[in-house]
Amino acid sequence: MTDKGKIKELNQRIDEILYYEWDPIGVSGEPCARAEYSSYTMTILKYVLKEDLNQIANQLSKIETDSMGLTSNKKHNLKVAKKLLDYKHAVEHGLK
């Protein structure tokens, strides 16, 4: 994917999925915390663009353990990684 508009849209969708679906610290119900995971979107975008399911899930786990001090939820992270790739394909093919 090289279209800058599509990359920007994908980045936004990644941010939304991290906040509403991944949400390891449980803040998605708090409007004031909307940007809580935004600092991770560019890192995740890199792996989503490579379409590396395991690397996406591993990176989510790494963020949970190294950055947040949490126990990794590998099963949930794999589910989120699959959803991120589904969104990548939707954006790539112009699906809304």
Secondary structure as UniProt FT lines:
FT   HELIX           4..17
FT   HELIX           18..22
FT   TURN            24..25
FT   TURN            28..29
FT   HELIX           31..33
FT   TURN            34..37
FT   HELIX           38..40
FT   HELIX           41..50
FT   HELIX           53..62
FT   HELIX           63..67
FT   HELIX           74..92
FT   TURN            93..94
//
